[in-house]
Amino acid sequence: MKGNCFLFTLMVLLFVLVVTSWDVSMSHGKELTIEKLKNTELQSLKYGMVKLRDGQASNLAEDTVMLSEKPNSVAFGDLNGDGVEDATVILWSFYNISACDVELIAIVNEAGIPKQKAARLLGDQVGVNALAIVSGAIVVDVTKHRPDDPHCCPSLRSIEIYRLEGESLVALHESIYK
């Protein structure tokens, strides 16, 4: 009897290990990573479709489009309510000598492949202090220009909240701090 109980317990443990490893191997590669985000195609509001390689667009003449992997430039969380972790990123578009458009990009996870769903221009020379996905909403802490700020130095701090609705990022809230 003891031998049968031991054998049964061993078989159950073996079964659990096989199912667990099978589940992990089936989901392996289905998560979004910074590496995948740095090597995808994104629709820039200024340039149209850009192919990123190692975080930079290589098909532009003199301008630069780049995705930073800094903690305040990439956030992961569920944007569309499907229970799968998506991402939001900040895309920097440098042009002329001192201009830099800052775009907020919403990306959904389609079986491990990043697919852009929406983009929103945050502004020129905007500083991004923090970026997060909280309860399906994108929360971004930015520093923007006041009317009298020099071009180089925005000083108006703002917390903005957006929700992905279809193909759009809809503004839900903005709090301005002086």
Summary of the structure (lengths in Angstrom):
residues: 178
radius of gyration: 21.6
end to end distance: 75.8
largest distance: 85.4
contacts: 509
relative contact order: 0.12
helix: 17%
strand: 51%
